[in-house]
Amino acid sequence: MSQQPATGVVMSLVSAPQLKTQVTHGPSGATLPTEAPKDNGGTGGSFSPTDLVATALASCVVTTMHLVAGKEGITLGEVRATVEKRMTPPPRKIGELVISILMPAGLVPEQRTMLEKIAHECPVARSLHPDVKVTASFGYPD
């Protein structure tokens, strides 16, 4: 009987004092500290777990646009993004993620439309609960 190949990526976590954790990416060994946000007892000295959700969305949007651009033969260039996480009143949860994406110059209207559509369909965006509002805006220098 042959074994099925692993399909997931394993991350591990160790807690630390003062509402902190150290997360390790299994395949690479890269580490990332987290802690509770300032308004929930942390010091604000690192990403909070919900900050990572917002960051994951921005990273996924930009990465997915680059992947599709490459497959379509589009030279995308540098894309920049900011994301704001807005929490709800108790019970605390992410209520809205506001992402602003600064696209590079030189994209024709059809490319812009396609890339903006792809941004809304990245795996993280599709994984978010429907109650989380995602507001995205795109800026073009030309």
Buried (B, 14 or more C-beta within 10 A) or exposed (E): EEEEEEEEEEEEEEEEEEBBBBBBEEEEEEEBEBBBBEEEEBEEEBBBEBBBBBBBBBBBBBBBBBEBBEEEEBEBEEBEBEBEBEBEEEEEEBEBBBBBBBBBEEBEEEBEEBBBEBBEEBEBBEEBEEEBEBEBEBEEEE
